């Protein structure tokens, strides 16, 4: 009698867990696919550069990085953000100075 009640409930729990795992794996696949793209929105670019989205937009306004617009709104390229972080953009800017010897 107990098995008649427990087995169907257990099967329901297993089905629910399978669906949760499937969704989680799908989210991970989507995150990995996005991480290989050179394109980022301002929020993602800010997290990548460890700054605020307004700093990303200011860098674009100042010409340190390019702001690309399209169907998905403004986008920024990882490689350009990397160059701006070290002070290089299209030959402009400065190379970081080495720290003084201690």
Secondary structure, DSSP 8 states (H G I E B T S, - for coil): -HHHHHHHHHHHHHHHHHHHHHHHHHHHHHHHHHHTSSEE-HHHHHHHHTS-HHHHHHHHHTTSS--B-STT--BEEHHHHHHHHTT-BTTBS---------
